[in-house]
């Protein structure tokens, strides 16, 4: 199966390259998402059987002051890609986020739950979802949360660095969600692409790691896995202000994706072990 992948250096893009080395992966120099027309042209000129968009604006706080650019990357570019894929009859797979929800309550969000982004990043990702659906082709929008890997900037790498430098850290304990290994997302996307090329229908689905936990409990697991003695002190979100408001509830109901594609939620603890082993052999 020939794949065209947008993204080269991001967490999921790196894992896609590891799992599917024969895929054509386009970096910013080859397909800049600030230029949606160029992204569409890349698809039009490709002989791929499916297209995966693993590129995105992920700087949540920066999006608050640069929402136009974030929306171009997360909204306009995926829309243009989806239209180009639909024109060629190609399955289009796109990664979205729990930030399209308002984070209220304590129950997992289902794919059909009403959206309500809290900030610019969530609005930009929601715009991308809406554009992908409107394009009319066979698409898979895979919402995920708390992505971690041995690459790029993420919570695991930050905790390992700070945990080696400090005796204690104050970490938010009232935000709950599912840490998701980028490798598991890549595997899910590849399985989804293969199924869709064979005729399966996509849709909007959720995929996140299990069990759901807090950032503070996740931090403790990271310290334990790495053998670090750094103590984690629980704090509320109110004591860790950020430019962009974070959802308190990032739980995602992934049962529909498991039913449709046979892919269960990954155990983030196993993913964490692999990440720490890669970073600290």
C-alpha positions in Angstrom: 0.0 0.0 0.0 1.5 3.3 -1.1 1.1 6.0 1.5 1.5 9.8 1.3 2.2 11.3 4.7 2.2 15.0 5.6 4.7 15.5 8.4 8.2 14.4 9.0 9.5 15.6 12.4 6.4 15.5 14.6 5.9 12.7 17.1 3.4 10.7 15.1 5.2 11.4 11.8 8.4 10.0 13.2 6.7 6.8 14.3 5.0 6.5 10.9 8.4 6.6 9.3 9.6 3.9 11.6 6.7 1.6 11.0 6.2 2.4 7.2 9.6 3.4 5.9 8.4 3.1 2.3 5.8 5.8 2.7 6.4 9.1 1.1 6.7 11.6 4.0 6.6 15.3 3.2 8.2 17.8 5.5 7.6 21.6 5.7 10.1 22.2 2.8 8.1 20.0 0.5 4.6 20.8 1.7 4.2 23.7 4.0 0.8 23.7 5.7 0.8 27.5 5.6 0.3 27.0 1.9 -2.8 24.8 1.7 -2.8 24.9 -2.2 0.7 23.3 -2.2 -0.6 20.5 0.0 -3.5 19.8 -2.3 -1.1 19.8 -5.3 1.1 17.2 -3.6 -1.9 14.9 -3.3 -3.0 15.6 -6.9 0.4 14.6 -8.2 0.8 11.5 -6.0 0.2 7.9 -6.9 -0.5 7.0 -3.3 -3.4 4.7 -2.2 -4.2 6.7 0.9 -3.2 10.0 2.6 -2.3 10.6 6.2 -2.0 14.1 7.7 0.4 13.8 10.6 1.4 17.5 10.6 -0.2 20.2 12.7 0.2 23.4 14.7 0.6 22.0 18.2 1.8 25.1 20.1 -1.4 25.4 22.2 -0.4 28.6 24.1 1.1 30.3 21.0 -2.1 29.8 19.1 -3.8 32.3 21.5 -1.8 35.1 19.9 -1.4 33.6 16.4 -4.9 32.1 15.8 -4.9 33.0 12.1 -1.8 31.1 11.4 -2.9 28.2 13.6 -6.2 28.0 11.7 -4.4 28.0 8.4 -2.3 25.0 9.5 -4.9 23.1 11.4 -8.0 24.2 9.5 -7.4 25.3 5.9 -4.6 22.9 5.1 -6.4 19.7 6.1 -9.5 21.0 4.3 -7.5 21.4 1.1 -5.9 18.0 1.5 -9.3 16.3 2.1 -10.8 17.9 -1.0 -7.8 16.8 -3.1 -8.0 13.3 -1.7 -11.8 13.1 -2.3 -11.3 14.3 -5.9 -9.0 11.2 -6.4 -11.1 8.8 -4.4 -8.4 8.4 -1.8 -9.0 7.7 1.9 -7.8 10.6 4.0 -6.8 10.2 7.6 -6.4 13.1 10.0 -5.4 13.5 13.6 -7.5 15.7 15.9 -7.7 16.4 19.6 -9.7 16.3 22.8 -9.4 20.1 22.8 -12.4 20.3 20.5 -14.5 19.7 23.7 -15.1 22.0 26.6 -13.6 19.6 29.2 -16.6 19.7 31.5 -17.9 16.7 33.5 -16.2 13.5 34.5 -17.5 11.1 31.8 -15.6 10.2 28.6 -16.6 12.2 25.6 -18.1 10.2 22.7 -17.4 11.1 19.1 -20.9 12.6 18.7 -20.7 14.7 21.8 -21.3 18.5 21.1 -18.0 20.3 20.7 -17.0 23.5 22.5 -13.4 24.5 22.3 -12.0 26.5 25.1 -9.3 28.3 23.1 -7.7 29.1 19.7 -6.0 25.8 19.3 -9.2 23.8 19.8 -11.0 26.1 17.4 -8.4 25.6 14.8 -8.6 21.9 15.1 -12.3 21.9 15.0 -12.2 24.0 11.8 -10.0 21.2 10.3 -12.5 18.5 11.3 -15.4 20.5 9.7 -13.5 21.0 6.5 -12.5 17.3 6.3 -16.0 16.2 6.7 -17.4 18.8 4.2 -14.9 17.5 1.5 -17.2 14.5 1.1 -14.5 11.8 0.7 -13.9 8.7 2.8 -12.1 10.1 5.8 -11.0 9.1 9.3 -10.7 11.9 11.9 -8.9 10.3 14.8 -9.2 12.4 18.0 -6.5 11.7 20.6 -5.0 13.2 23.7 -1.7 13.7 25.7 0.6 12.4 22.9 4.0 11.2 24.2 7.1 9.7 22.6 10.9 9.7 22.6 10.8 12.5 20.0 9.9 16.2 20.1 8.6 18.2 23.0 6.2 16.3 25.3 5.4 15.7 29.0 7.5 12.5 29.4 10.7 14.2 28.1 10.0 17.3 30.3 9.4 15.2 33.4 12.6 13.2 32.8 14.6 16.3 32.4 13.2 18.1 35.4 13.1 15.0 37.5 16.8 14.6 37.1 17.4 18.2 38.2 15.0 18.7 41.1 14.0 17.0 44.3 10.3 17.8 43.8 7.9 19.1 41.2 4.4 20.6 41.5 2.1 19.0 38.8 -1.5 19.6 38.0 -3.8 16.8 39.5 -7.3 17.9 38.4 -6.9 17.4 34.6 -7.8 13.8 33.7 -7.1 12.1 30.4 -5.4 9.3 28.6 -1.7 9.6 27.8 -1.3 8.2 24.3 2.0 6.8 22.8 2.7 8.3 19.4 3.7 4.8 18.3 0.2 3.5 19.0 -1.4 6.3 17.1 0.8 5.5 14.1 -0.1 1.9 14.3 -3.8 2.8 14.5 -3.5 5.1 11.5 -1.7 2.5 9.4 -4.3 -0.1 10.2 -7.1 2.3 9.5 -5.6 3.2 6.1 -5.2 -0.4 5.1 -8.9 -1.1 6.1 -10.1 2.0 4.2 -8.2 1.1 1.1 -9.9 -2.3 1.3 -13.3 -0.6 1.5 -14.0 0.3 5.1 -15.7 3.6 5.9 -14.0 6.0 8.2 -15.8 8.7 10.2 -14.9 10.5 13.4 -13.4 8.3 16.1 -11.5 8.5 19.4 -8.2 6.8 20.3 -6.4 7.4 23.6 -4.3 5.5 26.0 -5.6 3.8 29.1 -6.2 3.9 32.0 -7.2 7.5 32.4 -5.1 9.3 34.9 -4.0 12.8 36.0 -0.9 14.7 35.0 0.4 14.3 38.5 -0.2 10.5 38.6 1.4 10.3 35.1 4.4 12.2 36.4 4.8 9.8 39.3 4.7 6.8 36.9 7.4 8.5 34.8 9.6 9.0 37.8 9.1 5.4 38.9 9.8 4.0 35.5 13.0 6.0 35.2 14.1 5.3 38.7 14.1 9.0 39.7 13.5 10.1 43.3 11.8 13.4 42.4 8.6 13.8 44.5 5.4 15.0 42.8 3.2 17.5 44.6 -0.4 17.7 43.5 -1.7 21.1 42.6 -4.9 22.4 41.0 -5.0 23.9 37.5 -5.6 27.3 39.2 -2.1 27.3 40.6 -0.5 26.7 37.1 -1.9 29.4 34.9 -1.2 29.2 31.1 -2.2 31.5 28.2 -4.6 28.9 26.9 -7.2 27.3 29.1 -6.8 23.5 29.4 -9.7 21.1 29.6 -10.1 19.5 33.0 -11.8 16.4 31.4 -9.9 14.9 28.5 -11.4 11.4 28.8 -12.3 9.9 25.4 -14.7 7.1 24.8 -12.8 4.9 22.3 -15.3 2.0 22.0 -16.6 2.9 18.6 -13.1 2.9 17.1 -12.4 -0.5 18.7 -15.7 -1.9 17.3 -15.1 -0.5 13.8 -11.4 -1.3 13.4 -10.7 -3.9 16.0 -8.0 -1.7 17.7 -8.2 -1.5 21.5 -7.0 1.4 23.6 -3.3 1.1 24.2 -1.9 0.7 27.7 0.2 3.9 28.2 2.2 2.2 30.9 3.7 -0.2 28.4 4.3 2.7 26.0 5.9 4.7 28.8 8.3 1.8 29.5 9.4 1.7 25.8 9.8 5.5 25.7 12.0 5.6 28.8 14.0 2.7 27.6 14.7 4.5 24.3 15.6 7.7 26.0 17.6 6.2 28.9 19.0 2.9 27.6 
